[in-house]
Amino acid sequence: MPPEVKNGNYRIGDEVYSLGGILYNMLTGREPDVGREKQQLGYVSDGLARGLLDSLWNKEPENRPALQAMKSHPFLNQYVSKVRQSSSRHTSATRECKHRTLDENRKCTRCNEKVAR
Ligand SMILES: [Zn+2]
């Protein structure tokens, strides 16, 4: 929970701070502790991850990165781009169209999915 939520000023951008806590826990196995952000960064050995956490934990919620900026951060981007590649290979097999409004190429006219028979 980000520190400003204690004052009842919850904003959707505060989730970014909380995501930092989850990421910190995954990377270090330690419980995040509000108010000790700078000390906790010392436990993160990866420099890219440390930089990302530092920005997620920015004291000013409006200075924390937006989702789009987070995804393109070099630490996450190395994983995001890998997952993107492998899911695009499986797109037609895993997505499901329930419309059954197919054109002559078996492509749905409503959701644009290519539907196998
Ligand atoms: Zn469809």
Backbone and ligand atoms as CSV (ligand in chain L), in Angstrom:
chain,resi,resn,atom,element,x,y,z
A,1,MET,N,N,0.849,-1.197,0.000
A,1,MET,CA,C,0.000,0.000,0.000
A,1,MET,C,C,0.884,1.247,0.000
A,2,PRO,N,N,0.651,2.144,-0.937
A,2,PRO,CA,C,1.477,3.355,-0.992
A,2,PRO,C,C,1.189,4.279,0.191
A,3,PRO,N,N,2.168,5.067,0.604
A,3,PRO,CA,C,2.017,5.898,1.806
A,3,PRO,C,C,0.848,6.875,1.727
A,4,GLU,N,N,0.568,7.446,0.541
A,4,GLU,CA,C,-0.464,8.490,0.463
A,4,GLU,C,C,-1.870,7.938,0.673
A,5,VAL,N,N,-2.048,6.606,0.531
A,5,VAL,CA,C,-3.375,6.019,0.708
A,5,VAL,C,C,-3.830,6.141,2.163
A,6,LYS,N,N,-2.847,6.154,3.098
A,6,LYS,CA,C,-3.172,6.314,4.513
A,6,LYS,C,C,-3.944,7.605,4.768
A,7,ASN,N,N,-3.723,8.610,3.898
A,7,ASN,CA,C,-4.408,9.892,4.070
A,7,ASN,C,C,-5.762,9.912,3.369
A,8,GLY,N,N,-6.167,8.779,2.798
A,8,GLY,CA,C,-7.461,8.711,2.132
A,8,GLY,C,C,-7.469,9.311,0.745
A,9,ASN,N,N,-6.286,9.539,0.167
A,9,ASN,CA,C,-6.227,10.157,-1.158
A,9,ASN,C,C,-5.889,9.121,-2.220
A,10,TYR,N,N,-6.675,8.083,-2.290
A,10,TYR,CA,C,-6.369,7.009,-3.222
A,10,TYR,C,C,-6.567,7.449,-4.673
A,11,ARG,N,N,-5.586,7.144,-5.506
A,11,ARG,CA,C,-5.709,7.363,-6.949
A,11,ARG,C,C,-5.312,6.090,-7.674
A,12,ILE,N,N,-5.812,5.917,-8.877
A,12,ILE,CA,C,-5.536,4.693,-9.617
A,12,ILE,C,C,-4.029,4.544,-9.864
A,13,GLY,N,N,-3.319,5.650,-10.013
A,13,GLY,CA,C,-1.869,5.594,-10.223
A,13,GLY,C,C,-1.115,5.014,-9.040
A,14,ASP,N,N,-1.784,4.927,-7.874
A,14,ASP,CA,C,-1.142,4.374,-6.689
A,14,ASP,C,C,-0.832,2.896,-6.856
A,15,GLU,N,N,-1.546,2.244,-7.775
A,15,GLU,CA,C,-1.286,0.830,-8.042
A,15,GLU,C,C,0.149,0.630,-8.501
A,16,VAL,N,N,0.697,1.653,-9.134
A,16,VAL,CA,C,2.063,1.573,-9.637
A,16,VAL,C,C,3.029,1.377,-8.467
A,17,TYR,N,N,2.794,2.102,-7.386
A,17,TYR,CA,C,3.627,1.948,-6.191
A,17,TYR,C,C,3.534,0.508,-5.671
A,18,SER,N,N,2.294,0.000,-5.586
A,18,SER,CA,C,2.073,-1.354,-5.064
A,18,SER,C,C,2.728,-2.401,-5.956
A,19,LEU,N,N,2.679,-2.168,-7.264
A,19,LEU,CA,C,3.335,-3.082,-8.192
A,19,LEU,C,C,4.832,-3.157,-7.876
A,20,GLY,N,N,5.408,-2.031,-7.489
A,20,GLY,CA,C,6.811,-1.998,-7.090
A,20,GLY,C,C,7.072,-2.932,-5.910
A,21,GLY,N,N,6.141,-2.955,-4.951
A,21,GLY,CA,C,6.282,-3.833,-3.787
A,21,GLY,C,C,6.248,-5.299,-4.170
A,22,ILE,N,N,5.354,-5.620,-5.087
A,22,ILE,CA,C,5.231,-7.003,-5.556
A,22,ILE,C,C,6.503,-7.414,-6.297
A,23,LEU,N,N,6.970,-6.526,-7.160
A,23,LEU,CA,C,8.192,-6.785,-7.921
A,23,LEU,C,C,9.385,-6.955,-6.970
A,24,TYR,N,N,9.462,-6.085,-5.965
A,24,TYR,CA,C,10.537,-6.169,-4.969
A,24,TYR,C,C,10.515,-7.519,-4.265
A,25,ASN,N,N,9.318,-7.960,-3.891
A,25,ASN,CA,C,9.177,-9.255,-3.219
A,25,ASN,C,C,9.613,-10.407,-4.127
A,26,MET,N,N,9.232,-10.323,-5.406
A,26,MET,CA,C,9.603,-11.386,-6.338
A,26,MET,C,C,11.111,-11.432,-6.540
A,27,LEU,N,N,11.734,-10.259,-6.568
A,27,LEU,CA,C,13.159,-10.179,-6.873
A,27,LEU,C,C,14.041,-10.530,-5.685
A,28,THR,N,N,13.574,-10.222,-4.473
A,28,THR,CA,C,14.440,-10.369,-3.301
A,28,THR,C,C,13.914,-11.389,-2.297
A,29,GLY,N,N,12.630,-11.743,-2.367
A,29,GLY,CA,C,12.029,-12.625,-1.379
A,29,GLY,C,C,11.727,-11.898,-0.077
A,30,ARG,N,N,11.941,-10.581,-0.048
A,30,ARG,CA,C,11.699,-9.804,1.168
A,30,ARG,C,C,10.353,-9.095,1.086
A,31,GLU,N,N,9.744,-8.874,2.250
A,31,GLU,CA,C,8.492,-8.122,2.305
A,31,GLU,C,C,8.804,-6.634,2.124
A,32,PRO,N,N,8.071,-5.953,1.242
A,32,PRO,CA,C,8.288,-4.510,1.084
A,32,PRO,C,C,7.833,-3.762,2.347
A,33,ASP,N,N,8.509,-2.677,2.658
A,33,ASP,CA,C,8.243,-1.928,3.870
A,33,ASP,C,C,8.124,-0.442,3.507
A,34,VAL,N,N,6.907,0.078,3.624
A,34,VAL,CA,C,6.664,1.478,3.253
A,34,VAL,C,C,7.512,2.411,4.110
A,35,GLY,N,N,8.190,3.335,3.458
A,35,GLY,CA,C,9.019,4.298,4.168
A,35,GLY,C,C,10.500,3.916,4.155
A,36,ARG,N,N,10.802,2.678,3.728
A,36,ARG,CA,C,12.204,2.229,3.673
A,36,ARG,C,C,12.621,1.919,2.237
A,37,GLU,N,N,12.003,2.639,1.282
A,37,GLU,CA,C,12.232,2.343,-0.131
A,37,GLU,C,C,13.713,2.421,-0.497
A,38,LYS,N,N,14.369,3.508,-0.083
A,38,LYS,CA,C,15.773,3.707,-0.489
A,38,LYS,C,C,16.676,2.581,0.040
A,39,GLN,N,N,16.482,2.189,1.301
A,39,GLN,CA,C,17.286,1.108,1.876
A,39,GLN,C,C,17.016,-0.204,1.144
A,40,GLN,N,N,15.728,-0.423,0.810
A,40,GLN,CA,C,15.350,-1.680,0.160
A,40,GLN,C,C,15.976,-1.810,-1.222
A,41,LEU,N,N,16.168,-0.685,-1.901
A,41,LEU,CA,C,16.779,-0.734,-3.230
A,41,LEU,C,C,18.171,-1.368,-3.151
A,42,GLY,N,N,18.817,-1.251,-2.006
A,42,GLY,CA,C,20.142,-1.827,-1.804
A,42,GLY,C,C,20.152,-3.350,-1.867
A,43,TYR,N,N,18.974,-3.962,-1.685
A,43,TYR,CA,C,18.884,-5.433,-1.733
A,43,TYR,C,C,18.675,-5.956,-3.155
A,44,VAL,N,N,18.423,-5.036,-4.093
A,44,VAL,CA,C,18.154,-5.441,-5.483
A,44,VAL,C,C,19.455,-5.393,-6.262
A,45,SER,N,N,19.944,-6.571,-6.666
A,45,SER,CA,C,21.273,-6.622,-7.276
A,45,SER,C,C,21.273,-6.178,-8.738
A,46,ASP,N,N,20.169,-6.384,-9.455
A,46,ASP,CA,C,20.110,-6.021,-10.870
A,46,ASP,C,C,19.901,-4.504,-11.009
A,47,GLY,N,N,20.799,-3.866,-11.726
A,47,GLY,CA,C,20.755,-2.411,-11.870
A,47,GLY,C,C,19.509,-1.913,-12.584
A,48,LEU,N,N,19.084,-2.636,-13.631
A,48,LEU,CA,C,17.878,-2.236,-14.360
A,48,LEU,C,C,16.649,-2.345,-13.467
A,49,ALA,N,N,16.555,-3.441,-12.724
A,49,ALA,CA,C,15.427,-3.643,-11.815
A,49,ALA,C,C,15.419,-2.576,-10.730
A,50,ARG,N,N,16.612,-2.236,-10.234
A,50,ARG,CA,C,16.725,-1.216,-9.192
A,50,ARG,C,C,16.225,0.132,-9.716
A,51,GLY,N,N,16.586,0.469,-10.951
A,51,GLY,CA,C,16.138,1.729,-11.552
A,51,GLY,C,C,14.638,1.762,-11.731
A,52,LEU,N,N,14.071,0.627,-12.158
A,52,LEU,CA,C,12.620,0.550,-12.347
A,52,LEU,C,C,11.909,0.721,-11.000
A,53,LEU,N,N,12.368,-0.011,-9.981
A,53,LEU,CA,C,11.763,0.096,-8.645
A,53,LEU,C,C,11.837,1.521,-8.112
A,54,ASP,N,N,12.973,2.147,-8.340
A,54,ASP,CA,C,13.154,3.516,-7.860
A,54,ASP,C,C,12.082,4.430,-8.466
A,55,SER,N,N,11.748,4.213,-9.754
A,55,SER,CA,C,10.741,5.058,-10.387
A,55,SER,C,C,9.322,4.680,-9.936
A,56,LEU,N,N,9.063,3.380,-9.721
A,56,LEU,CA,C,7.733,2.951,-9.256
A,56,LEU,C,C,7.457,3.485,-7.855
A,57,TRP,N,N,8.514,3.634,-7.070
A,57,TRP,CA,C,8.382,4.078,-5.679
A,57,TRP,C,C,8.594,5.572,-5.526
A,58,ASN,N,N,8.549,6.318,-6.622
A,58,ASN,CA,C,8.700,7.772,-6.521
A,58,ASN,C,C,7.714,8.340,-5.503
A,59,LYS,N,N,8.175,9.243,-4.644
A,59,LYS,CA,C,7.333,9.815,-3.588
A,59,LYS,C,C,6.095,10.504,-4.162
A,60,GLU,N,N,6.234,11.098,-5.351
A,60,GLU,CA,C,5.113,11.808,-5.982
A,60,GLU,C,C,4.406,10.875,-6.954
A,61,PRO,N,N,3.143,10.507,-6.669
A,61,PRO,CA,C,2.418,9.569,-7.535
A,61,PRO,C,C,2.431,9.985,-9.003
A,62,GLU,N,N,2.355,11.297,-9.277
A,62,GLU,CA,C,2.304,11.745,-10.672
A,62,GLU,C,C,3.649,11.586,-11.378
A,63,ASN,N,N,4.711,11.343,-10.616
A,63,ASN,CA,C,6.024,11.128,-11.236
A,63,ASN,C,C,6.319,9.645,-11.453
A,64,ARG,N,N,5.431,8.771,-10.964
A,64,ARG,CA,C,5.607,7.339,-11.216
A,64,ARG,C,C,5.247,7.060,-12.672
A,65,PRO,N,N,5.901,6.055,-13.282
A,65,PRO,CA,C,5.670,5.823,-14.713
A,65,PRO,C,C,4.256,5.327,-15.010
A,66,ALA,N,N,3.755,5.689,-16.178
A,66,ALA,CA,C,2.485,5.152,-16.662
A,66,ALA,C,C,2.729,3.736,-17.167
A,67,LEU,N,N,1.652,2.981,-17.313
A,67,LEU,CA,C,1.758,1.582,-17.741
A,67,LEU,C,C,2.569,1.449,-19.029
A,68,GLN,N,N,2.310,2.339,-19.985
A,68,GLN,CA,C,3.006,2.260,-21.267
A,68,GLN,C,C,4.517,2.416,-21.084
A,69,ALA,N,N,4.911,3.369,-20.244
A,69,ALA,CA,C,6.339,3.603,-19.996
A,69,ALA,C,C,6.955,2.427,-19.248
A,70,MET,N,N,6.163,1.817,-18.358
A,70,MET,CA,C,6.649,0.672,-17.597
A,70,MET,C,C,6.977,-0.496,-18.519
A,71,LYS,N,N,6.064,-0.763,-19.458
A,71,LYS,CA,C,6.249,-1.899,-20.365
A,71,LYS,C,C,7.472,-1.726,-21.239
A,72,SER,N,N,7.834,-0.473,-21.545
A,72,SER,CA,C,8.986,-0.266,-22.417
A,72,SER,C,C,10.270,-0.059,-21.608
A,73,HIS,N,N,10.173,-0.098,-20.268
A,73,HIS,CA,C,11.390,-0.020,-19.457
A,73,HIS,C,C,12.273,-1.233,-19.768
A,74,PRO,N,N,13.588,-1.018,-19.948
A,74,PRO,CA,C,14.465,-2.113,-20.373
A,74,PRO,C,C,14.375,-3.373,-19.493
A,75,PHE,N,N,14.146,-3.219,-18.186
A,75,PHE,CA,C,14.069,-4.417,-17.339
A,75,PHE,C,C,12.870,-5.282,-17.705
A,76,LEU,N,N,11.690,-4.654,-17.854
A,76,LEU,CA,C,10.484,-5.424,-18.183
A,76,LEU,C,C,10.409,-5.747,-19.662
A,77,ASN,N,N,10.923,-4.835,-20.489
A,77,ASN,CA,C,10.794,-5.037,-21.928
A,77,ASN,C,C,11.463,-6.319,-22.402
A,78,GLN,N,N,12.559,-6.732,-21.743
A,78,GLN,CA,C,13.224,-7.966,-22.164
A,78,GLN,C,C,12.284,-9.173,-22.009
A,79,TYR,N,N,11.374,-9.109,-21.032
A,79,TYR,CA,C,10.421,-10.204,-20.841
A,79,TYR,C,C,9.151,-9.983,-21.652
A,80,VAL,N,N,8.657,-8.704,-21.628
A,80,VAL,CA,C,7.417,-8.393,-22.343
A,80,VAL,C,C,7.553,-8.738,-23.827
A,81,SER,N,N,8.689,-8.378,-24.435
A,81,SER,CA,C,8.822,-8.646,-25.870
A,81,SER,C,C,8.906,-10.148,-26.150
A,82,LYS,N,N,9.521,-10.917,-25.235
A,82,LYS,CA,C,9.569,-12.373,-25.404
A,82,LYS,C,C,8.172,-12.985,-25.357
A,83,VAL,N,N,7.390,-12.572,-24.347
A,83,VAL,CA,C,6.046,-13.108,-24.176
A,83,VAL,C,C,5.174,-12.722,-25.359
A,84,ARG,N,N,5.339,-11.455,-25.823
A,84,ARG,CA,C,4.577,-10.997,-26.987
A,84,ARG,C,C,4.836,-11.895,-28.185
A,85,GLN,N,N,6.132,-12.188,-28.425
A,85,GLN,CA,C,6.481,-13.008,-29.588
A,85,GLN,C,C,5.825,-14.373,-29.499
A,86,SER,N,N,5.913,-14.997,-28.309
A,86,SER,CA,C,5.382,-16.355,-28.216
A,86,SER,C,C,3.858,-16.333,-28.224
A,87,SER,N,N,3.209,-15.284,-27.686
A,87,SER,CA,C,1.738,-15.311,-27.764
A,87,SER,C,C,1.237,-14.992,-29.160
A,88,SER,N,N,1.978,-14.196,-29.930
A,88,SER,CA,C,1.481,-13.918,-31.279
A,88,SER,C,C,1.563,-15.169,-32.149
A,89,ARG,N,N,2.506,-16.084,-31.813
A,89,ARG,CA,C,2.578,-17.342,-32.561
A,89,ARG,C,C,1.354,-18.220,-32.297
A,90,HIS,N,N,0.760,-18.049,-31.095
A,90,HIS,CA,C,-0.343,-18.926,-30.712
A,90,HIS,C,C,-1.697,-18.248,-30.803
A,91,THR,N,N,-1.715,-17.011,-31.274
A,91,THR,CA,C,-2.944,-16.227,-31.248
A,91,THR,C,C,-4.142,-16.967,-31.815
A,92,SER,N,N,-3.989,-17.514,-33.046
A,92,SER,CA,C,-5.162,-18.100,-33.688
A,92,SER,C,C,-5.606,-19.366,-32.950
A,93,ALA,N,N,-4.677,-20.047,-32.264
A,93,ALA,CA,C,-5.036,-21.281,-31.574
A,93,ALA,C,C,-5.679,-21.003,-30.216
A,94,THR,N,N,-5.280,-19.929,-29.544
A,94,THR,CA,C,-5.736,-19.717,-28.174
A,94,THR,C,C,-6.949,-18.800,-28.083
A,95,ARG,N,N,-7.075,-17.807,-28.978
A,95,ARG,CA,C,-8.218,-16.906,-28.906
A,95,ARG,C,C,-9.446,-17.606,-29.446
A,96,GLU,N,N,-10.587,-17.199,-28.932
A,96,GLU,CA,C,-11.811,-17.846,-29.376
A,96,GLU,C,C,-12.830,-16.821,-29.848
A,97,CYS,N,N,-13.436,-17.096,-30.965
A,97,CYS,CA,C,-14.503,-16.248,-31.473
A,97,CYS,C,C,-15.815,-16.991,-31.289
A,98,LYS,N,N,-16.762,-16.317,-30.667
A,98,LYS,CA,C,-18.059,-16.942,-30.447
A,98,LYS,C,C,-19.120,-16.364,-31.369
A,99,HIS,N,N,-18.705,-15.426,-32.241
A,99,HIS,CA,C,-19.691,-14.736,-33.079
A,99,HIS,C,C,-20.173,-15.601,-34.235
A,100,ARG,N,N,-19.245,-16.280,-34.837
A,100,ARG,CA,C,-19.552,-17.118,-36.012
A,100,ARG,C,C,-20.111,-16.306,-37.167
A,101,THR,N,N,-19.665,-15.062,-37.259
A,101,THR,CA,C,-20.041,-14.247,-38.420
A,101,THR,C,C,-18.816,-14.171,-39.318
A,102,LEU,N,N,-18.565,-15.280,-40.030
A,102,LEU,CA,C,-17.329,-15.399,-40.781
A,102,LEU,C,C,-17.498,-14.965,-42.233
A,103,ASP,N,N,-16.433,-14.360,-42.752
A,103,ASP,CA,C,-16.442,-14.051,-44.179
A,103,ASP,C,C,-15.877,-15.247,-44.951
A,104,GLU,N,N,-15.668,-15.078,-46.242
A,104,GLU,CA,C,-15.258,-16.212,-47.077
A,104,GLU,C,C,-13.873,-16.745,-46.701
A,105,ASN,N,N,-13.062,-15.954,-45.979
A,105,ASN,CA,C,-11.740,-16.419,-45.553
A,105,ASN,C,C,-11.753,-16.963,-44.124
A,106,ARG,N,N,-12.932,-17.227,-43.606
A,106,ARG,CA,C,-13.121,-17.720,-42.244
A,106,ARG,C,C,-12.591,-16.739,-41.202
A,107,LYS,N,N,-12.684,-15.450,-41.528
A,107,LYS,CA,C,-12.275,-14.396,-40.610
A,107,LYS,C,C,-13.553,-13.750,-40.088
A,108,CYS,N,N,-13.660,-13.603,-38.762
A,108,CYS,CA,C,-14.872,-13.047,-38.165
A,108,CYS,C,C,-14.998,-11.566,-38.518
A,109,THR,N,N,-16.194,-11.181,-38.952
A,109,THR,CA,C,-16.409,-9.783,-39.345
A,109,THR,C,C,-16.593,-8.891,-38.113
A,110,ARG,N,N,-16.799,-9.473,-36.949
A,110,ARG,CA,C,-17.005,-8.657,-35.745
A,110,ARG,C,C,-15.738,-8.497,-34.907
A,111,CYS,N,N,-14.978,-9.583,-34.692
A,111,CYS,CA,C,-13.785,-9.454,-33.843
A,111,CYS,C,C,-12.497,-9.655,-34.634
A,112,ASN,N,N,-12.610,-9.969,-35.917
A,112,ASN,CA,C,-11.440,-10.061,-36.787
A,112,ASN,C,C,-10.585,-11.320,-36.558
A,113,GLU,N,N,-11.066,-12.248,-35.723
A,113,GLU,CA,C,-10.306,-13.481,-35.505
A,113,GLU,C,C,-10.450,-14.398,-36.705
A,114,LYS,N,N,-9.347,-15.073,-36.997
A,114,LYS,CA,C,-9.401,-16.112,-38.019
A,114,LYS,C,C,-9.851,-17.395,-37.325
A,115,VAL,N,N,-10.888,-18.013,-37.829
A,115,VAL,CA,C,-11.481,-19.151,-37.133
A,115,VAL,C,C,-11.219,-20.436,-37.906
A,116,ALA,N,N,-10.618,-21.389,-37.207
A,116,ALA,CA,C,-10.389,-22.689,-37.812
A,116,ALA,C,C,-11.709,-23.463,-37.824
A,117,ARG,N,N,-11.820,-24.476,-38.647
A,117,ARG,CA,C,-13.110,-25.181,-38.717
A,117,ARG,C,C,-13.300,-26.162,-37.593
L,1,ZN,ZN,ZN,-15.778,-13.066,-33.604
